[in-house]
Amino acid sequence: MPKESKNKNNLFQSPKGMRDFLGEKFYEKQGFYTRAESIAGYYGFSGIETPIVEHAEVFTKGVGEHTDIVEKEMYDLHTRGGDHLVMRPEGTAGVMRSYIEHGMSSLPQPIMLYYGGPFFRHDKPQKGRYRQLYQFGLEIIGSQKPEYDVLIIQTGFRILKETGRNIVVKINSLGDSETRKNYLKKLINYYQKHENEISKKDRGRLSTNPLRVLDSKEPETKEVNKNAPTCLETLNTSSKAHFDMVIKGLSEAGINYEIDHTLVRGLDYYSHTVFEFIVYDENGQPSHALGGGGRYDGLARAMGYNKDIPAVGLGIGVDRTIESAKKKVFIPQNKQHPDFYFIQTGEELNNASFHLREILYQNNAKVVFAPQKGSIGQGLGIAENLKIPFVLILGKDEAQDKTITLRNMNNREQQTLTFDEFDNYLKLMKKNPA
Ligand code: AMP
């Protein structure tokens, strides 16, 4: 018997930080993915789906042990078979695992992929922060060219512009590994001189993940950070050329960007370009990040692969993007408004009704099926409320004669048709939609 949860939980409440998508919310999310996939398709990406769980090392080695999402927020699973799996906290490492597993490096490079779905972080739930969050990701694997950094940012920017909001790209460069080594030295040196001025929490981070001190939210550290050495001034020649090319590309593509020296992103695997998409509020003030990403040339090796695989990617927060969108931009095309409300008045009519449902389906007609205990009038009232244009009535008489009564809810006209006549009627309707 599996052990029960140690917390007293209400069975009829979804787990903390996780939620149901009902009604419009379901369709908005679907609409976002439909639109995002279509835009990614225009820019040359194709889809991939990887498992929701991966071996723990995919993230501990790839993302880095001293990052929040690995150190504190991973959902661990020790399976009955003895495997240590985790529920994916982010998408990049799993896609890289898949690229290596399937030998995608032997295909023409780079490989450009998009994906979407749920991710899991055992974070403190609050407004806009969920434990089951949804992301839409893009990865370009197999090229170190800065043109692909631009392409990733451009595609993400176009997807986020669908919200109708002002989006600005914050951008920085962490350079290549040589630059990063030099920069870390400078940075640690600087912080050691100001050790007593930064917060206690950040002092702890100095030995494990000093870059994180740079994007600290602690007020005293923020003050010290104002004069911290910047990575951009430490870039070696090739890293600087890479960054300059990206910035130039963004200008050419008409993308609003701002250089932010404190932007490092939380994860260990980034190199060169790092960026975040910031949404501005109604008052023209920067509000919060809708997504972010960067180049991760060192990820494959960090995961234990024997070669470097250059790559760049991004993750868009779907929950926050939908919440930030101006009303109803993501209702999908395929939300189905029914054409018919089908009232059936008794169980003995089931066979006729099964037959009719197939006629409707074969003709692409969308139907709400309503076996009726109450009066037909009640059914008509519901159809009217739901704004369904036609009602089908299958009563005892109709079933006996193999007919169906069709009522037009606009002019209230009714006609009785045989099943064949109804089939023809639907075919005509399909050819000449109203
Ligand atoms: P990250 O993978 O941390 O860079 O996150 C990319 C984007 O996902 C962020 O900019 C947020 O919009 C979104 N995001 C990250 N964590 C959460 C969360 N716990 N709940 C909802 N959205 C999140």
Boltz pocket constraint, residues with backbone or C-beta under 6 A from the ligand:
constraints:
  - pocket:
      binder: B
      contacts: [[A, 89], [A, 90], [A, 121], [A, 123], [A, 128], [A, 129], [A, 130], [A, 131], [A, 133], [A, 134], [A, 135], [A, 277], [A, 289], [A, 290], [A, 291], [A, 292], [A, 293], [A, 315], [A, 316], [A, 317], [A, 318], [A, 319], [A, 320], [A, 321]]
      max_distance: 6.0
